Amino acid sequence: MVSRNAKRLADSLGPLQVDYAQQVGSSMKGCFYCPILFEDVYRLSELCWGHAVPDALGGKSTGVPQLARVDSFFGSVFEGDCKRHATAQTTTHLEALINKQKFGELQPTILWNERVFRPIPLKTIPSQSTGLPGYLEIHLDGRPSQFFGLKGDLKVDEKMALTTNNFEVLIEQDSRAAHAGMALHSAHLTMFKLRGYSYALSTSGRYFGGEVLGRFFRDSRGDHGVGKKRAVQFATEFKNFWRPVRFEQGVESSVDDRLMLLCFDVEDRAWAIGVFIQASTGRVLVLVPTMHCADSAAKAINFKRKGAKNLVVRRLRLREDQTAFEINPESTTLEWPDASL
């Protein structure tokens, strides 16, 4: 995997350096220019391969070079919770309890008689000396019974067994903030992959890369723990820029099929590009503001604050040679439901 990523980096850096020189009029000072921190990178060892859609969430190998500490930060702050959500979607409640790996990842609880308990795996029936007020015994055909101590308001002589069906296994997760951060980061990498520095150095790229993602990284001091604590605040600020969506068959991630949506205001002025992110947890549409003029910037900032019930969009596809966009002249109204974090 290391050698494969090294080859990807080597193959990608040359064209990006040429692209940067064409946009700026001079060569990079280092080997790479970060499209999130807008800093020169001088050592190849500081770079990694950043997947446009996270590999852990079903993304393909398609991606771009990235500053490793930035890519690692966004991965640790957001992708872990998204991955747990994906695991929960494909895990039965019993499996979440008896599978050691999934038990640790999903941290299920037990609901019994309207009371919630935290199960603790045990090798044998607990005695009163363990300090646990009760236990759960699960019988599985052909396998030894599994015991779980129960932390909560339960008398020591109370006992539950799976065969009586008198309890529930709960898996409670709120991954909205994680999906917001993952989607925003993936949309920026997608645009950078498709358009290079013509996007990254544009007003759109500088806003989305610098003011959205870069500011979050810097405000968190690049610290994963601080980022986790600030994740909901970050997701709440930009909650109107993304939504889970259902679209017609055949639409994949924009990075794969180059299909996007162009958003228009009431005066038929384009103000944002909708980027599709297809992960194992579902499809998300992210709005990347164009910020190309005062009117489009004002629309984007107002939308960021207040949102809207609907979007007027046209299909937008980047040509295979990535030299220009093709816009479908027919407009469609897309529902943009409310969201809360």
N, C-alpha and C positions, 0 to 999 in steps of 0.2 A: 504493500500500500504506500509506503514511504517513497519508493522509487517511482511509482505511478504518479503520485502527486508532484514529485520533483520534475517529472517530464511535462506534466500539465503546466506547471509554473514556467518552465523554460520555453515551452511552445507559445505561451500566452503573453509573456512579458515583452517580447520583441514587437509584436503588432501594437500593443498598448503604448509602448514608448514612441512608436511612429505616430500613432493617433494623437498622443499628447503634444508632440512637437507640431503637428499640423494645426491643432487647436490654439496653442499658445504662441507659436512662432519661435520657440527655442526648446532645446532638449531638457529632459528631466535632470535635476541635480543628482538624484540617486538612481536606484533601479526601479522604483515604483513611487507613484504619488497616490496616497490614500484618499479615496473618494468619500470618506466619512469624517476623518480628522483634518483632511486637507494639509497633510504634512508629507515631506519627502522621506522615503525609506531608503536607507543606504545599504543594508545588509540583507542578503537573500534569506538568511536564517531567521529573520523577523517575519517572513511571509508564510502563509499557508494557503491551501486551496479552499475557498469559501463556496460551498454549494448554494446555488440560487434558491433551491428548496431543500431544507435540511435532509440529509441522508437518513437520519433516524426517523423521519416522518415520511419515508417512501420516495424522497426525491431522487432524481437520477444523478449521474456524475457531473452534469452540466454546472459550471460555476465560473468563478473568476479568482485571480490572485487577491488575497486580502492580508491586511496587517493582522498577524496571529493573535495579538492581545485583544484586538477589537472583536475579531470573529469569536474568540473564546469567551469573551464577556457576554455577547448576545446569546451564544449557545447555552451557557450555564444559567443565565438569568431567565431565559424564556423556553428553550427547547425541551428541558427536562420535564417541566409540567405538561407540555404538549404531548410528549412521549408517554407520560403516565396516563393522560387522557386516552390516547390511542390504545394503550394496554387495557384500560378499563372497558373500552368498547368491545373488546374481543375476549373478555374473561368472564366466566360464570362466577356468581357470588360464592359458591362452594369452593371453586378453584382459587379464588382470591384468599380464602381462609386457609386451605391446606397446602397450597404451593408456596414453599418457603420464599422463593425469589419474588413472586407476585405479592405475597403477604407483606414483605418488606417495602415493596414499591408502592402498593396501593393503600396500605395501612387501614384495613377495614375495621369497622366496629360492629357490635352486636346490639340489635334492638329486641328487647323482650319485656312484655308487660308495660309497654310505653316507657321503658327505661333503656338508656344507652350505656353499654359497657365496652371497655377496651380489652380485647382478648390478648392473652400472653401465652405463646406456645410453651407447653410443658411436656416432659417425658412420661410422667406418671400423674396419678390423681394427687392434687395438692393436699397437704395437711394444714391444720390450723396454724402451724408455726410459720408457714410461708407468708402470712399476712394478707393473703388473698381471700376475700369473703365468700367466694363461690367458684364453680368451674363449669365448663362445658365439655361434654364428651360426645365426639362424633364417631358413629359406627359406619364403616364402609365395608361392603361385602369383600371377603377374601383378604382384608388388610387389618392390621391391629388398630384398635381404637386410638384416636388422637384426642389429646386433652389440651384445654386452654383455660388458664386461670382468668378470672374476670375481675377487672378493677372497676368498682362502682358500688352502688347501694344494693347489696345482695347478701342474704344470710348464708352462712356457711353450709347449711344442709340443703339449700336449694340446688337443683340440678336440672340441666337441660340436655336433651339428646336430639340429634338431627331427625331421627325417625318420627318424632312427635310433631314436627313441623310447627313448633310453637315459638319460633324466633326468626328474625331476619338478619341477613348480613348487609350492612350498609357500606357503600363506597361513595364517599362525599368528596367532590373536588370542584373547585371553581377555577377553571383554566382560561377564563375570558381574557384576563390581562396577559397571560402567557401567549395565547393565540394572537392577540393584538401586536405584541412586540415581535413575535416570529414573522407575522405577515408583513409588517412595515419594513423590517430588515430584509426579508426576501424580495419584496417589491423593488427596493432600491438596488439590490444586487442583480435582479432581473433586468432593470433598465440599464444598469452599467454593462451587463453582459451584451445586451442587444445594441446599445448605442455608444458604449465607451465613454470617452471624455467629452464628446459632444453633448452628452447628457450630464455627466458628472460636474462639468465646469459651467453648465448653463444655470440660469436663475432657478430652474426647477431642481436640478441636482444639488445645487448649493443649499437650497432651502431644505429639501428632504434629507440629504445626506448630512448637512451641517447643523441646521436648526432643529430637526427632529431627532435623528439618530446620534449625531455627534454631540449635541448638547446634553443628551441623556447620559452618554458615556462620560463626558467631562464632569457633569454635575455629580455623578456617582464615583468620580475619581478613578474610573476603571476598575473599581472594587466590586467583585461579584456579590458579596454580602450586602453592600450598600445598594447595589442595583436591584436585588431581590426585594428589599424594603421599599424601594421607590417605584417598583414595577406597576402597581395599581394606579399610582398618581400619574405616571407616564401614559399608561393605557387610557386613563380617563380623559387626559388632555387631548388625545388624538383619536378618541373613540369613534368620531363621525367619519374618519377616513377609511374605515374598513367594515365589511360585513360578510358573514357567510352567505353565499348565493347559490341559487340553482339556475343553471343556464342550459341551453339546448345541448343535445348530445353532440359529441365530437369536440367540445371545447376542453382543452387541457390547460396546463400552466402556460402562461404567455411566453416563458423562456423556451418552451418546446415548440409551440406552433405559431409564435409571433403574433397571436391575435390579442388585441386589447380593445378597449372602448374609449371613445372620445366624448367627454361630457361638455354640454353646452348650457349657457345661461338663457334667460328669457329673451335676450336680444341676439341669440344665435352666435354667441362668442364662446370659443373653446376655452375652458378654464382648468381642466384636469384630464389625466389619462388614467383609465381604469385598468389595473394589472391583475390578471388571474394568477392565483397561487393555488396549486392543487397538491394538497398534502394527504396523508393517510387518514387524517381526522376530518377531511372535507375540503370543499372548494371555498376559497375566500377571494373577494374582490377588494383591492386596495386602490384608493384614489391618490394619485400623485399629482399635486397641483403644478400647472405649467409656470405660473408666476411670470409670464412673459411680458405683461404690461400691468399698469396700475389697476385696470378694471378686473383682470383675471386674478390678481393678487388679493384685491378687496373681496371678490367672490369667495376665494379659497379661505381667507381668514374668517369671513362671516359663516361659511359652511362649517369650519372647524368648531366654531362656538355654538351654532344653533342647529346644524344639520338640515335635513329636508326630508319630506315624505317620499319624493320621487326624484329620479334623475332622467334628464333627456340625453340620450346617448346615440352614437353611431359607431358601427363596427370599424375598427382600425387595425390594419394588418401591415406589419413591416415586411417589405419585400425580402425574398430569400437572400439576395445579395446585400441586404441591410443598408441599402443606399437611400431609400425613401419609403414613406408610408403611403398606403392606399386606403382611402376613406370611402366607406359606403355612404352615398348621399341620403339614404333612407334613415329617418330618426325613429327611435323606439323609446318608450317610457319604461323605466326600470324602477320597481318599488325599492325603497331604501328604508327598511323598518327601524323603529326606535331601538335604542340600545342603552343599557345602564350598566355601570360598573361601580 
